[in-house]
Amino acid sequence: MVDARSGEEPTDEELDAAYNVRRKAGPELFDRHLARYGEESRRAVQGLPAVTGLVYDEVGGERLDVWGVREGALRPAFVYLHGGYWIALSRHVSAFMARSLWEQGVATIVPDYTLAPEATLGEIVRQVRACVAWVYRHGREHGLDPERIFVGGSSAGGHLTGMTMVDGWQGSFGLPEDVVKGALPVSGLFDLRPITRVYVNDVVGLDVEEAARLSPALLPAARRCPAVFVVAEHDGDGFLEQSRSFQPRWGNGELLVVPGRDHFDVVLDLADPESAVCRALLGLVRR
């Protein structure tokens, strides 16, 4: 957890400043951004062909929604994992990209996962991997192409995206190693050890050993799927540093720093097919 720039261990106050993006935004802007998630999601899915409320994980009982399918053709599947520091938000406010992707021939899958502290972070990771497995096994029944699964997510969802990118979990779900064909982590967390000293850990409850075990940057990945690591120009310093550090180590991806955006609104660019973020996703799909 040494600061790469200074070579010194950051203080708890410095870590809080780097990772407390809600405080950086301020209450008014934060509330406005979260309201946009819900408003834009409701507009995006209105009238879209869909299958909603499907149980994807019998153990946890969690559900997902499938948006933008078309009868008679299998569409590439974009699995979007919502953020909220693993303790907030839901699938109901996380489908704002569904219409723009539908218009570009891509279906959107938005799962819920059990939030902390009701679930451990290890269990949350298991659930999102189970969601990928569900798309692979059952996607054809709902117009999804199991050979074209792409995963993305914002903030905590960016971390969970990373946990689907690494090796070592696919076999236990009976999946091919290359089940994820491309990834778009947005403002992701890839080394969770600093989070053990940030306020959110009062709820998530990680120790350093568990944080390391659940850190994509510290896990093996011999087969590296194509990826675009997205961050905002005005993101939290910790999130910027995590993507800037992990992207070159991944070796099969690019870093996209979006000007004029912050931690909370950068992911909303997925709703705009002309934006750099949406184009990056579509570029992964069309490779």
C-alpha positions as CSV (number, residue, x, y, z in Angstrom):
1,M,0.0,0.0,0.0
2,V,3.0,2.3,-0.5
3,D,2.3,5.4,-2.6
4,A,3.9,4.8,-6.0
5,R,4.8,8.5,-6.4
6,S,6.3,9.3,-3.0
7,G,7.4,5.8,-1.9
8,E,5.9,6.4,1.5
9,E,3.0,4.7,3.3
10,P,-0.1,6.9,2.9
11,T,-1.8,8.0,6.1
12,D,-5.4,7.1,6.9
13,E,-6.4,10.7,6.1
14,E,-4.7,10.5,2.7
15,L,-6.4,7.2,1.9
16,D,-9.8,8.6,2.8
17,A,-9.2,11.6,0.6
18,A,-8.2,9.3,-2.3
19,Y,-11.1,6.9,-2.0
20,N,-14.0,8.9,-0.5
21,V,-15.5,10.0,-3.8
22,R,-18.9,10.8,-2.2
23,R,-17.3,13.4,-0.1
24,K,-15.3,14.8,-3.0
25,A,-18.5,15.2,-5.0
26,G,-20.4,16.8,-2.1
27,P,-24.0,15.9,-1.1
28,E,-25.8,17.9,-3.7
29,L,-23.9,16.6,-6.7
30,F,-23.9,13.1,-5.3
31,D,-27.7,13.1,-4.9
32,R,-28.1,14.5,-8.4
33,H,-25.9,11.8,-10.0
34,L,-27.8,9.0,-8.2
35,A,-31.1,10.4,-9.3
36,R,-29.9,10.4,-12.9
37,Y,-29.1,6.7,-12.6
38,G,-32.7,6.0,-11.8
39,E,-34.3,8.5,-14.2
40,E,-32.1,7.5,-17.2
41,S,-32.6,3.8,-16.5
42,R,-36.4,4.2,-16.5
43,R,-36.3,6.1,-19.8
44,A,-33.8,3.6,-21.4
45,V,-35.9,0.5,-20.8
46,Q,-39.3,1.9,-21.6
47,G,-40.7,-0.2,-24.4
48,L,-37.6,-2.3,-24.8
49,P,-38.1,-6.1,-25.3
50,A,-37.0,-7.7,-22.1
51,V,-37.1,-10.6,-19.7
52,T,-36.9,-9.4,-16.1
53,G,-36.6,-10.9,-12.6
54,L,-34.9,-14.1,-13.6
55,V,-33.2,-16.0,-10.8
56,Y,-29.6,-16.6,-11.9
57,D,-28.2,-18.0,-8.6
58,E,-30.2,-20.6,-6.7
59,V,-27.9,-20.3,-3.7
60,G,-28.3,-16.6,-3.1
61,G,-31.6,-16.2,-4.9
62,E,-30.5,-13.1,-6.7
63,R,-32.1,-12.0,-9.9
64,L,-31.2,-10.3,-13.2
65,D,-32.9,-8.4,-16.0
66,V,-32.2,-8.9,-19.7
67,W,-32.8,-5.9,-21.9
68,G,-32.8,-5.4,-25.7
69,V,-33.1,-8.9,-27.1
70,R,-34.6,-9.6,-30.5
71,E,-36.5,-12.8,-31.4
72,G,-34.7,-15.0,-33.9
73,A,-31.2,-13.7,-33.4
74,L,-28.6,-14.1,-30.7
75,R,-27.1,-10.8,-29.6
76,P,-23.8,-10.1,-27.9
77,A,-24.4,-9.9,-24.1
78,F,-23.1,-7.0,-22.0
79,V,-23.2,-7.9,-18.3
80,Y,-23.2,-4.6,-16.3
81,L,-22.2,-4.9,-12.6
82,H,-23.4,-1.8,-10.6
83,G,-21.3,0.2,-8.2
84,G,-22.1,1.5,-4.7
85,Y,-19.0,0.3,-2.8
86,W,-20.6,-3.2,-2.5
87,I,-23.2,-1.7,-0.1
88,A,-25.6,0.2,-2.2
89,L,-27.6,0.5,-5.5
90,S,-29.4,-2.2,-7.5
91,R,-30.2,-3.4,-10.9
92,H,-33.3,-1.2,-11.0
93,V,-31.2,2.0,-11.3
94,S,-28.4,0.4,-13.5
95,A,-29.9,-0.1,-17.0
96,F,-29.3,3.4,-18.4
97,M,-27.2,2.0,-21.2
98,A,-29.8,-0.6,-22.4
99,R,-31.4,1.5,-25.1
100,S,-28.2,2.8,-26.7
101,L,-26.7,-0.7,-26.8
102,W,-30.0,-2.2,-28.1
103,E,-29.8,0.2,-31.0
104,Q,-26.3,-1.0,-31.7
105,G,-27.3,-4.7,-31.6
106,V,-26.1,-5.5,-28.1
107,A,-28.2,-6.9,-25.2
108,T,-27.8,-5.7,-21.6
109,I,-27.9,-7.9,-18.6
110,V,-28.1,-6.2,-15.2
111,P,-27.9,-8.4,-12.1
112,D,-28.5,-7.7,-8.5
113,Y,-26.0,-9.1,-6.0
114,T,-26.4,-9.4,-2.2
115,L,-25.0,-6.2,-0.6
116,A,-22.6,-6.1,2.3
117,P,-22.9,-6.6,5.2
118,E,-25.6,-9.2,4.5
119,A,-23.0,-10.9,2.2
120,T,-19.3,-11.1,2.4
121,L,-17.3,-9.7,-0.5
122,G,-16.2,-13.2,-1.3
123,E,-19.9,-14.2,-1.7
124,I,-20.6,-11.2,-3.8
125,V,-17.7,-12.2,-6.1
126,R,-19.2,-15.7,-6.3
127,Q,-22.6,-14.3,-7.3
128,V,-21.4,-12.2,-10.1
129,R,-19.4,-15.2,-11.5
130,A,-22.6,-17.2,-11.2
131,C,-24.3,-14.5,-13.3
132,V,-21.7,-15.0,-16.1
133,A,-22.2,-18.7,-15.8
134,W,-26.0,-18.2,-16.1
135,V,-25.6,-16.2,-19.3
136,Y,-23.3,-18.8,-20.8
137,R,-25.7,-21.7,-19.9
138,H,-29.1,-20.1,-20.4
139,G,-28.4,-17.2,-22.7
140,R,-29.6,-18.8,-25.8
141,E,-33.1,-19.3,-24.3
142,H,-33.3,-15.5,-24.0
143,G,-31.6,-14.3,-27.2
144,L,-28.1,-14.0,-25.8
145,D,-25.0,-15.3,-27.6
146,P,-23.0,-17.4,-25.0
147,E,-19.9,-17.0,-27.2
148,R,-20.0,-13.2,-27.0
149,I,-20.2,-12.3,-23.3
150,F,-18.7,-8.9,-22.2
151,V,-18.5,-7.7,-18.7
152,G,-18.3,-4.1,-17.3
153,G,-19.1,-2.2,-14.2
154,S,-18.5,1.0,-12.3
155,S,-16.4,1.5,-9.1
156,A,-17.2,-1.6,-7.0
157,G,-18.6,-3.0,-10.2
158,G,-15.3,-2.3,-11.8
159,H,-13.6,-4.5,-9.1
160,L,-16.2,-7.2,-9.7
161,T,-15.5,-7.0,-13.4
162,G,-11.9,-7.6,-12.7
163,M,-12.8,-10.7,-10.7
164,T,-14.4,-12.1,-13.8
165,M,-11.3,-11.3,-15.9
166,V,-8.8,-13.3,-13.9
167,D,-8.0,-17.0,-14.0
168,G,-8.9,-19.8,-11.7
169,W,-12.6,-19.6,-11.2
170,Q,-14.1,-20.7,-14.5
171,G,-13.5,-24.4,-14.0
172,S,-15.6,-24.6,-10.8
173,F,-18.5,-23.2,-12.8
174,G,-18.0,-25.6,-15.7
175,L,-17.1,-22.7,-18.0
176,P,-14.4,-22.2,-20.7
177,E,-11.4,-20.1,-19.6
178,D,-12.3,-17.5,-22.3
179,V,-15.9,-17.2,-21.3
180,V,-15.5,-13.4,-20.9
181,K,-14.5,-12.1,-24.3
182,G,-13.8,-8.5,-23.2
183,A,-14.1,-6.2,-20.2
184,L,-14.8,-2.6,-19.5
185,P,-14.1,-1.8,-15.8
186,V,-15.0,1.9,-15.1
187,S,-13.3,3.6,-12.1
188,G,-12.4,0.1,-10.9
189,L,-10.6,-1.2,-7.8
190,F,-8.0,-3.8,-8.5
191,D,-5.9,-3.9,-5.3
192,L,-8.3,-3.8,-2.3
193,R,-5.6,-3.6,0.4
194,P,-6.0,0.2,0.8
195,I,-9.8,-0.3,1.3
196,T,-9.1,-2.0,4.6
197,R,-8.2,1.5,5.9
198,V,-11.1,3.4,4.3
199,Y,-14.5,4.1,5.9
200,V,-16.4,1.6,3.7
201,N,-14.6,-1.2,5.4
202,D,-16.6,-0.6,8.5
203,V,-19.4,-2.3,6.6
204,V,-17.5,-4.6,4.2
205,G,-15.2,-6.0,6.9
206,L,-12.1,-7.0,5.0
207,D,-8.8,-7.9,6.6
208,V,-5.6,-7.5,4.6
209,E,-5.4,-11.2,3.7
210,E,-8.9,-11.4,2.4
211,A,-8.4,-8.1,0.5
212,A,-5.4,-9.5,-1.2
213,R,-7.3,-12.7,-2.1
214,L,-10.0,-10.6,-3.7
215,S,-7.7,-8.3,-5.6
216,P,-7.6,-8.8,-9.4
217,A,-4.2,-7.1,-9.5
218,L,-2.8,-9.8,-7.3
219,L,-4.3,-12.8,-9.0
220,P,-3.1,-14.9,-11.9
221,A,-4.3,-14.2,-15.4
222,A,-2.4,-16.1,-18.1
223,R,-5.2,-15.6,-20.6
224,R,-5.9,-11.9,-20.7
225,C,-9.1,-10.8,-22.4
226,P,-9.2,-7.5,-24.3
227,A,-10.1,-4.7,-21.9
228,V,-10.5,-0.9,-21.7
229,F,-9.9,0.6,-18.3
230,V,-12.0,3.7,-18.0
231,V,-11.5,6.5,-15.4
232,A,-12.8,10.1,-15.2
233,E,-10.5,13.1,-15.3
234,H,-12.0,14.2,-12.0
235,D,-12.2,10.8,-10.4
236,G,-10.9,10.0,-7.0
237,D,-7.1,9.9,-6.8
238,G,-7.2,6.4,-5.6
239,F,-9.3,5.2,-8.5
240,L,-7.2,7.0,-11.0
241,E,-4.0,5.4,-9.6
242,Q,-5.5,1.9,-9.5
243,S,-6.4,1.9,-13.2
244,R,-3.2,3.6,-14.2
245,S,-1.2,0.9,-12.3
246,F,-3.2,-2.1,-13.4
247,Q,-3.8,-1.4,-17.1
248,P,-0.1,-1.7,-18.2
249,R,0.2,-4.9,-16.1
250,W,-2.8,-6.4,-17.7
251,G,-1.0,-6.2,-21.1
252,N,-4.0,-6.6,-23.3
253,G,-5.9,-3.4,-22.8
254,E,-5.9,0.4,-23.0
255,L,-6.5,3.2,-20.5
256,L,-9.3,5.7,-21.3
257,V,-9.3,8.9,-19.2
258,V,-12.6,10.8,-19.9
259,P,-12.2,14.6,-19.7
260,G,-14.8,16.6,-17.8
261,R,-16.3,13.6,-16.0
262,D,-16.2,12.6,-12.4
263,H,-16.5,9.2,-10.6
264,F,-20.3,9.1,-10.7
265,D,-21.2,10.5,-14.2
266,V,-18.5,8.9,-16.3
267,V,-20.4,5.6,-16.5
268,L,-23.5,7.4,-17.7
269,D,-21.7,8.0,-21.0
270,L,-22.6,4.4,-21.8
271,A,-26.0,5.8,-22.7
272,D,-24.5,7.9,-25.4
273,P,-23.4,5.9,-28.5
274,E,-21.2,8.8,-29.6
275,S,-19.3,9.0,-26.4
276,A,-15.8,7.6,-26.0
277,V,-16.9,5.2,-23.3
278,C,-19.7,3.7,-25.4
279,R,-17.5,3.5,-28.4
280,A,-14.9,1.7,-26.4
281,L,-17.4,-1.0,-25.4
282,L,-18.7,-1.4,-28.9
283,G,-15.1,-1.7,-30.1
284,L,-14.6,-4.6,-27.7
285,V,-17.8,-6.2,-29.0
286,R,-17.0,-5.8,-32.6
287,R,-13.4,-7.1,-32.5
